[in-house]
């Protein structure tokens, strides 16, 4: 993924994964994963918290509802 992508920003800022961009980088990431300084449990918990805070059913339904209402208002404006 691109280093300046939104998903890369999320993964790196939340500390729930790694950014891989290129063929040589996976090796260094695997080495880091088995290193004693890497807390995979905490990274997994960080990812879980992010998922629940951004993508739980209620939040997604509310976002969809808001988008639908906005789209409907725009259609009604054009018709009037």
MIVEX-204607 format. One record per residue: residue in three letters; x, y, z of N, C-alpha, C, O in turn. Coordinates in steps of 0.001 Angstrom, whole numbers, plus 500000, padded with zeros to 6 digits. Example, Ala and Ser with C-alpha at 12.3 -4.5 7.8 and 13.67 -1.06 7.14 Angstrom:
REM MIVEX-204607
ALA513190494310507800512300495500507800513200496700507800514236496681508465
SER512850497750507080513670498940507140512900500030507870513409501138508039
REM end
This chain:
REM MIVEX-204607
UNK500837498822500000500000500000500000500882501241500000502028501205500448
UNK500349502302499508501096503548499479501302504078500891500405503991501729
UNK502476504624501152502809505129502486501898506286502895501624506465504082
UNK501425507077501919500593508234502257499093507939502117498286508859501986
UNK498730506664502145497314506312502038496628506427503397497278506385504441
UNK495321506572503363494547506670504604494698505421505449494853505508506668
UNK494654504252504809494750503008505573496129502859506204496239502353507321
UNK497179503285505515498521503237506106498594504156507318499179503793508339
UNK498009505334507213497978506261508358497290505625509560497785505708510684
UNK496152504992509319495405504371510410496223503255511040496380503212512260
UNK496738502361510228497493501205510737498698501652511551498969501092512613
UNK499408502636511075500621503080511764500301503930512994500951503783514030
UNK499313504811512892498980505676514027498311504933515171498530505263516336
UNK497503503940514854496809503169515879497712502056516410497414501457517443
UNK498795501782515719499735500718516088499034499366516128499038498662517138
UNK498424499028514974497735497746514885498222496917513703497570495950513311
UNK499363497291513136499903496540512013501131497217511450501727498090512081
UNK501499496798510251502685497328509601502339497824508204501338497419507612
UNK503174498693507699503054499182506327504080498447505477505268498441505799
UNK503626497832504398504522497123503491504408497766502124503319497859501558
UNK505533498208501598505555498816500279506860498415499602507869499111499711
UNK506826497319498922508025496847498256508287495392498588507755494855499560
UNK509114494761497766509353493332497917510283492984499074510177491891499629
UNK511183493874499451512149493548500496511612493796501905512167493270502870
UNK510564494571502041510058494936503357509402493795504137509539493776505360
UNK508700492844503516508082491788504322509073491018505195508733490621506309
UNK510272490809504710511281490082505496511573490815506804511608490198507869
UNK511781492114506727512086492874507938510883492918508882511052492959510100
UNK509681492909508326508495492912509167508350491578509887508022491547511073
UNK508593490473509181508540489162509842509586489064510936509329488483511991
UNK510755489621510698511798489618511729511355490434512941511614490051514082
UNK510684491560512687510182492389513778509066491676514544508971491799515766
UNK508226490933513827507120490230514465507597489197515481506954488997516512
UNK508698488553515201509197487521516119510165488102517146510629487391518037
UNK510467489385517021511361490037517972510684490213519321509457490247519414
UNK511476490323520337510940490404521691510290491756521992509520491862522946
UNK510580492778521209510030494109521475508632494314520897507982495317521195
UNK508168493386520084506881493546519418505780492900520255505829491704520541
UNK504802493688520639503688493207521446502487492961520532501649493841520334
UNK502422491755519984501361491427519039499986491438519695498996491770519043
UNK499908491082520964498623491097521662498078492525521727496903492759521444
UNK498931493471522097498505494870522166498120495385520787497134496108520646
UNK498888495020519776498546495455518416497188494906518004496393495613517384
UNK496918493652518343495622493059518038494497493756518780493432494007518217
UNK494737494067520046493730494794520829493483496176520243492342496633520184
UNK494554496847519806494407498163519178493543498071517925492668498908517704
UNK493791497057517111492996496862515903491538496571516225490636497073515555
UNK491310495759517252489939495453517662489200496685518149488034496893517813
UNK489883497504518946489255498735519448488925499683518291487855500291518261
UNK489850499798517351489606500654516185488392500155515410487521500942515041
UNK488337498865515166487213498285514423485892498577515130484929499021514504
UNK485854498325516428484611498535517165484216500007517252483030500334517303
UNK485216500897517267484901502322517375484477502936516048483800503964516033
UNK484864502324514939484559502915513633483561502115512802482891502671511932
UNK483459500834513062482695499986512149481638499124512826481191498139512239
UNK481230499463514035480169498659514633478856498945513905478718499968513236
UNK477910498045514041476674498110513268475936499433513442475480500022512462
UNK475816499901514677475080501146514916475728502333514225475036503163513636
UNK477061502422514294477747503538513636477582503488512124477336504515511491
UNK477713502317511552477600502178510101476176502507509647475988503198508646
UNK475181502015510376473782502310510027473520503809510140472861504387509276
UNK474031504448511202473850505897511353474504506668510214473923507623509699
UNK475715506259509814476404506935508702475629506753507398475462507698506627
UNK475158505528507159474385505266505948473110506088505952472740506672504933
UNK472440506137507085471201506908507212471457508382506911470691509009506178
UNK472519508930507467472852510341507230473143510592505750472702511596505193
UNK473885509682505114474200509838503700472937509754502853472773510508501893
UNK472046508834503213470796508667502475469926509916502580469372510372501580
UNK469804510469503780469006511681503987469591512838503184468851513586502545
UNK470909512987503211471557514057502456471308513900500958470997514874500273
UNK471445512679500448471200512437499027469753512725498668469472513318497627
UNK468846512311499519467423512557499272467119514052499261466361514522498412
UNK467696514796500187467498516252500216468003516898498930467361517794498384
UNK469161516436498450469717516993497216468801516720496025468620517586495169
UNK468232515540495969467301515198494885466059516075494972465585516592493961
UNK465535516239496184464326517051496367464590518512496015463713519179495465
UNK465778519018496321466133520406495972466122520595494459465610521592493950
UNK466690519630493752466760519740492298465369519700491664465130520332490636
UNK464474518967492273463112518841491727462255520066492000461272520302491299
UNK462617520848493014461754521988493346462183523258492652461556524302492831
REM end
